Amino acid sequence: MKVVIVGGAHAAVACAIKTRTEYPDSEIVLYERQKSIGFAAQNIPRYLLGHQDFSYLFNEQTKAQLENLKIQVYTQTVVVELNLGVKKIKVFDLSQELEEEVTYDKLVLAMGSSPSLPLAQGYVGKNFFIIKRADEAEKLKKFMQEAHSVLIVGGGAIGTELAQVMSARGIETTLLHSSSHLLHNYLDEAVSDRVRKSLEESGVTVFTDEIVHSITEEADEQSVRKSSHIQTQKGKQFVADGVIYATGFLPNSFLVAEQLDLGDKGAIVVNDYLQTSQEDVFAVGDCATTQVKNMKTAHYLSHASDALRQGEIAAFNLRKPQRKIPATQSTYKFILGSRHILAVTGLNLAKAQSEGFAAAIVSIRDVVVDTHDYVYSWLVYEKKTHKILGYQCFGNVEGIAEQADLISLAIQNDMTIESLEYSDFHFRTTYNNPQSFVKRLADEVRIKER
């Protein structure tokens, strides 16, 4: 069996390694357009803070390690054409400028995603940054060495983390977000307010409900430098040394748009076995749809841990469908500067209600003994059954993200808050209230439902 994998990030590498494990005699070929494989965009904030060197941007698996597993890895190679009807692809070697036609038995599409730039068309200023590749992170780090100010467009996961990074490095930072509250795809408003307060306390200026109308670059009359200018639809003007655009991603599915079924935001539709509308073609990672627990339809979700799961499970199913992928709970951990941690899983209240649940939310605050350290927790649940639908936590206590992992497992198994309430958890000697956070949340649910 010859398996061709298009892409070289999380999902692709996971799929290649698991394929070798499951099918020792298979021929595995991986194509990646960048110079290296295994780039981890999630590591960019720590790299920009100066905590890690450039190699930290890549996962531990290298090209040489995959080749030691007898996986053929071609970097700086672009897939230019896919002919799925006859199981052939065309690839172009950028270093040698050679084109080649390749056949396959099974094809795994792990083409990833590209930054969404709907408001910046035509703007190509020198100090305009999008953060997706290693070279872009390196370019931004050089900019940070001289910059005094920066504008960040987008208050989602990337924008909020980068805002904290820029401010921590002494750069005057302004964050513009189009929605009414930050991280609106993940958080309910009360949780988002905590994030905003954290940003503002670290020196970031935040503007919500601001949609960018135009971005221009103009010469500074006082020096040879140029400055970046943003005008919003409300007419507000913002000026800084540079602009970081962080408005999310879109799937790289254009090569198969006429050959495979596409879904949310143009992502490739897959079934529970990660097969596309052609059974010998699989799609994983940022280019594929994802089924979210307690949501009626599959969605586009850029999520590293899901990419790893999808890559491995696709490998299991290459010869025949045998292992279904569980729905995701969309579990995330965000590091906000040096002080705060945010973790989420499942649906927020707004999403739960939009999916037809009669849902409600409760919250608690935990405080560590003899300190000012704290954790806020919010639980989203179904009113009638007390089924757990989602969880969000925010605080400055190390390890709180593990609470989201626990609730993720509970959501996956359709558990109620009462079924967790008296589970055997360790005694929390460091907290003012030693009862488990789920016990306290269960109490709040009962109080609210009286």
C-alpha positions in Angstrom: 0.0 0.0 0.0 1.4 3.4 -1.0 0.3 6.2 1.2 0.9 9.8 0.1 0.5 12.6 2.7 0.2 16.2 1.7 1.4 18.5 4.4 4.0 18.4 7.2 2.5 19.8 10.4 0.8 18.1 13.4 -1.7 16.0 11.6 0.6 14.9 8.8 3.4 13.9 11.0 1.1 12.0 13.4 -0.5 10.2 10.5 2.9 9.2 8.9 4.3 7.8 12.2 1.1 5.9 13.0 0.9 4.5 9.5 4.4 3.1 9.8 3.4 1.5 13.1 0.1 0.0 11.8 1.3 -1.0 8.3 5.0 -1.8 8.5 5.3 -2.8 4.8 3.6 0.3 3.4 5.3 2.9 1.3 4.8 6.3 2.9 5.6 9.6 1.1 5.1 13.0 2.7 5.3 16.3 0.9 5.8 19.7 2.7 6.3 23.1 1.0 8.3 24.6 3.9 12.0 23.8 4.6 11.2 21.9 7.8 8.4 19.7 9.1 6.5 19.8 12.4 6.1 23.6 12.7 4.1 24.4 15.9 2.4 27.8 15.6 1.2 27.4 19.2 4.8 27.9 20.4 5.2 31.4 18.8 4.3 33.5 21.9 7.0 31.9 24.0 9.5 32.3 21.2 8.7 36.0 20.8 9.0 36.5 24.6 12.6 35.2 24.3 12.0 32.2 26.5 13.0 29.7 23.7 15.2 29.7 20.6 14.1 29.2 17.0 14.2 25.4 17.2 11.4 25.6 19.8 9.0 26.4 17.0 9.2 22.9 15.7 7.9 19.6 17.2 10.4 17.0 18.3 10.0 14.9 15.1 12.5 15.9 12.4 12.8 15.0 8.8 15.8 12.7 9.7 13.7 10.9 12.4 10.9 10.2 9.9 13.4 9.0 7.3 14.8 6.7 9.9 11.4 5.2 10.0 11.6 4.7 6.3 9.2 7.5 5.6 10.1 9.5 2.5 10.0 13.2 3.3 10.2 15.8 0.6 10.4 19.4 1.9 10.3 22.6 -0.2 7.9 20.6 -2.5 4.5 21.9 -3.5 1.5 19.9 -4.6 0.3 21.7 -7.6 -2.5 19.4 -8.9 -4.6 16.6 -7.5 -6.4 14.2 -9.9 -8.4 12.1 -7.5 -10.2 10.2 -10.2 -7.1 8.4 -11.4 -5.2 8.6 -8.1 -2.4 10.8 -9.3 -0.9 14.1 -8.0 1.6 16.5 -9.5 4.3 17.9 -7.2 6.9 20.7 -7.9 10.3 20.7 -6.2 11.0 24.4 -5.4 14.7 23.9 -4.8 15.4 22.0 -8.1 12.5 23.5 -10.1 11.3 20.1 -11.2 7.7 18.8 -11.6 6.8 15.1 -11.1 3.7 13.0 -11.3 3.1 10.7 -8.4 0.6 7.8 -7.9 -1.0 6.6 -4.7 -3.2 4.0 -3.2 -4.3 6.1 -0.3 -4.1 9.9 0.0 -4.1 11.9 3.2 -4.8 15.6 2.8 -3.2 17.5 5.7 -2.8 20.8 3.9 -3.5 23.0 6.9 -4.9 26.5 6.7 -4.0 30.0 5.8 -4.7 33.3 7.6 -8.0 34.9 6.8 -7.4 38.4 5.5 -10.9 39.8 4.5 -10.1 43.4 5.6 -6.6 43.7 4.4 -6.8 43.0 0.7 -4.2 44.9 -1.2 -2.1 46.0 1.8 1.4 44.7 1.6 3.3 47.1 3.9 6.7 46.1 5.3 5.5 46.0 8.9 2.3 44.1 8.2 2.5 40.7 9.9 0.5 37.5 9.8 1.5 34.7 12.1 1.4 31.3 10.6 4.9 30.2 9.5 8.2 30.1 11.2 9.8 32.7 8.9 6.9 35.1 9.8 7.6 34.6 13.5 11.2 35.3 12.9 10.4 38.5 11.0 8.1 39.7 13.8 10.7 39.1 16.4 13.1 41.3 14.5 10.4 44.0 14.3 9.9 43.8 18.0 13.6 44.8 18.6 13.0 48.3 17.2 9.2 48.9 17.5 7.7 51.3 19.9 4.0 50.6 19.1 1.9 48.0 17.4 -1.7 47.5 16.3 -3.2 44.0 16.6 -6.4 43.3 14.6 -8.4 40.4 16.0 -9.2 39.5 19.6 -9.3 35.8 19.3 -6.8 33.2 20.6 -3.8 34.5 18.6 -4.5 38.2 19.0 -5.0 38.1 22.8 -1.9 36.0 23.4 0.2 38.2 21.1 -1.1 41.4 22.8 0.2 40.2 26.1 3.6 39.3 24.5 4.0 42.7 22.9 3.1 44.6 26.0 5.4 42.4 28.1 8.3 43.4 25.7 7.6 47.1 26.4 5.8 47.8 23.1 2.7 50.1 23.2 0.0 47.7 22.2 -3.5 48.4 20.9 -5.9 45.5 20.2 -8.9 46.0 17.9 -11.7 43.4 17.9 -14.8 43.3 15.7 -17.1 41.6 18.3 -18.5 43.0 21.5 -16.2 40.9 23.6 -12.8 39.2 23.2 -12.5 35.5 22.4 -16.2 35.5 21.6 -16.1 32.1 19.9 -14.8 30.5 23.1 -16.0 32.5 26.1 -19.1 33.9 27.6 -19.1 37.6 28.3 -18.3 37.4 32.0 -15.3 35.3 31.3 -14.2 37.5 28.5 -14.4 40.5 30.8 -11.7 38.9 33.0 -9.5 38.4 30.0 -9.9 42.0 29.0 -9.1 43.2 32.5 -5.9 41.1 32.4 -4.9 42.6 29.1 -5.6 46.2 30.3 -3.7 45.6 33.5 -0.7 44.6 31.5 -0.8 47.8 29.5 -2.8 46.7 26.4 -5.4 49.2 25.1 -8.5 47.3 24.0 -11.2 48.4 21.6 -14.2 46.1 20.9 -16.9 46.5 18.3 -14.4 48.1 15.9 -14.3 46.8 12.3 -11.3 47.7 10.2 -12.2 49.7 7.1 -8.7 50.4 5.7 -5.0 49.9 6.4 -2.3 52.1 4.9 1.4 52.8 5.3 2.6 56.3 5.3 6.1 58.0 5.5 6.9 59.6 8.9 7.9 63.2 8.3 10.2 63.1 11.3 12.3 60.1 10.1 12.9 57.7 7.3 10.6 55.2 8.9 7.0 54.5 7.8 4.0 54.1 10.1 0.9 51.9 9.7 -2.5 53.6 9.8 -5.8 51.9 10.5 -9.3 53.5 10.0 -12.3 51.7 11.4 -15.9 51.8 10.1 -16.7 54.1 13.0 -14.1 56.6 11.7 -11.5 56.1 14.4 -7.9 56.5 13.4 -5.0 54.4 14.8 -1.3 54.8 14.1 1.6 52.5 15.1 4.9 51.2 13.8 3.3 48.0 12.6 0.2 45.9 12.3 -0.4 42.2 13.3 -3.4 40.7 11.6 -4.9 37.9 13.7 -8.4 37.3 12.4 -8.4 33.5 12.2 -7.8 30.9 9.5 -9.4 29.3 6.5 -8.8 25.8 5.3 -6.5 25.1 2.4 -9.0 23.2 0.3 -8.8 25.0 -3.1 -6.9 22.2 -4.8 -9.9 19.8 -4.3 -12.8 22.3 -4.3 -14.2 20.7 -7.5 -13.5 17.1 -6.5 -14.5 16.7 -2.9 -17.5 17.8 -0.8 -16.7 21.0 1.2 -18.5 22.2 4.3 -18.2 25.0 6.9 -15.9 27.8 5.7 -14.8 25.6 2.8 -13.3 22.8 4.9 -13.2 19.3 3.4 -16.1 17.2 4.7 -15.1 14.0 6.4 -17.0 11.1 8.1 -16.2 9.5 11.4 -13.4 7.6 9.9 -11.8 10.8 8.4 -12.7 9.7 4.9 -13.8 12.3 2.4 -16.5 11.9 -0.3 -13.9 9.7 -2.0 -13.2 6.7 0.3 -9.5 6.4 -0.5 -8.9 10.1 0.2 -8.7 11.2 3.9 -8.5 14.7 5.3 -7.1 15.7 8.7 -6.2 18.8 10.6 -7.0 22.4 9.7 -8.2 21.5 6.2 -11.0 19.2 7.4 -14.3 19.6 9.2 -14.6 18.6 12.8 -17.6 17.2 14.7 -18.1 19.1 18.0 -19.8 17.4 20.9 -23.4 18.5 21.4 -23.5 20.5 18.1 -25.8 19.3 15.3 -23.5 19.8 12.3 -19.7 19.5 11.7 -17.7 22.8 11.9 -14.4 24.2 10.8 -12.1 24.2 13.9 -8.4 25.0 13.9 -7.2 23.0 16.9 -3.8 21.4 17.4 -4.9 18.5 19.7 -7.6 17.5 17.2 -5.1 17.5 14.4 -3.0 15.0 16.3 -6.0 12.8 17.0 -7.3 13.0 13.4 -3.9 12.1 12.0 -3.5 9.0 14.0 -7.1 7.8 13.6 -6.9 8.3 9.8 -3.9 6.0 9.8 -5.9 3.3 11.5 -8.5 3.5 8.8 -6.3 3.5 5.7 -6.9 -0.1 4.8 -10.4 -0.4 6.1 -12.7 1.7 8.3 -12.2 0.4 11.8 -11.9 3.2 14.3 -14.3 6.2 14.6 -13.0 9.5 15.9 -14.9 10.8 19.0 -16.4 14.2 18.7 -14.2 17.0 20.0 -15.0 19.2 23.1 -12.7 21.9 21.7 -10.5 22.0 24.8 -8.0 24.9 24.9 -5.5 26.4 27.2 -4.3 30.0 26.8 -1.3 31.6 28.5 -2.0 35.3 29.1 1.3 36.9 29.9 3.2 35.7 33.0 0.2 35.7 35.4 -3.0 34.3 34.0 -4.1 31.0 32.6 -7.4 30.5 30.7 -8.8 27.1 29.8 -12.1 26.2 28.1 -13.9 23.1 27.0 -17.3 22.3 25.5 -20.0 24.9 24.6 -20.3 28.4 26.1 -23.8 29.5 27.1 -24.5 31.3 23.9 -23.5 28.3 21.7 -25.5 25.9 23.9 -28.6 27.9 23.6 -28.1 28.4 19.9 -28.0 24.6 19.6 -31.4 24.3 21.2 -30.4 23.5 24.8 -32.3 25.0 27.7 -29.0 25.9 29.2 -27.8 28.0 32.2 -24.5 28.9 33.7 -23.1 29.0 37.3 -19.8 30.2 38.7 -17.5 29.9 41.7 -14.3 31.6 42.9 -11.5 29.6 44.6 -8.8 31.3 46.6 -5.4 29.8 47.6 -4.7 29.9 51.3 -2.6 33.0 52.5 -2.2 34.3 49.0 -3.9 36.5 46.4 -4.0 33.6 43.9 -7.4 32.6 42.6 -9.4 30.6 40.1 -12.8 31.5 38.6 -14.8 28.7 37.2 -18.0 28.8 35.1 -20.1 25.7 34.3 -22.6 25.5 31.4 -25.3 22.9 31.9 -28.7 21.7 30.7 -31.3 22.9 33.1 -33.6 19.8 33.2 -31.0 17.1 33.3 -28.0 18.9 34.7 -25.9 17.4 31.9 -22.6 19.2 31.6 -22.2 21.2 28.4 -19.2 23.4 28.9 -16.6 24.8 31.2 -14.4 27.9 31.4 -11.8 28.8 34.0 -9.5 31.7 34.5 -6.9 32.4 37.2 -3.3 32.6 38.2 -2.9 29.1 39.7 -0.6 26.7 38.0 -2.4 23.5 36.8 -6.0 24.9 36.5 -6.1 23.7 32.8 -6.3 20.1 34.1 -9.8 21.1 35.4 -10.9 21.7 31.8 -9.4 18.3 30.8 -11.5 16.6 33.5 -14.7 18.4 32.4 -13.9 17.5 28.7 -13.9 13.8 29.6 -17.2 14.3 31.5 -18.8 16.0 28.5 -17.5 13.3 26.1 -19.3 10.7 28.3 -22.6 12.8 28.7 -22.1 13.1 32.5 -24.2 15.3 34.8 -22.7 17.5 37.4 -24.1 15.2 40.1 -22.3 12.2 38.7 -19.0 14.0 39.3 -20.0 15.7 42.5 -18.7 13.0 44.9 -16.0 11.5 42.9 -12.7 10.7 44.7 -10.5 13.7 44.1 -7.4 14.7 46.1 -7.9 16.8 49.2 -7.2 20.5 48.3 -5.1 21.6 51.3 -4.0 24.8 49.5 -7.4 26.2 49.0 -9.6 28.1 51.5 -12.4 25.7 50.6 -10.9 22.2 50.3 -14.0 20.8 48.5 -13.5 19.9 44.9 -14.5 22.5 42.3 -17.1 20.1 40.8 -18.7 19.7 44.3 -19.0 23.5 44.7 -20.3 23.9 41.1 -23.0 21.2 41.8 -24.1 23.1 44.9 -24.4 26.3 42.8 -26.5 24.4 40.2 -28.9 23.2 42.8 -29.2 26.7 44.3 -29.9 28.2 40.9 -32.5 25.5 40.0 -34.5 25.8 43.3 
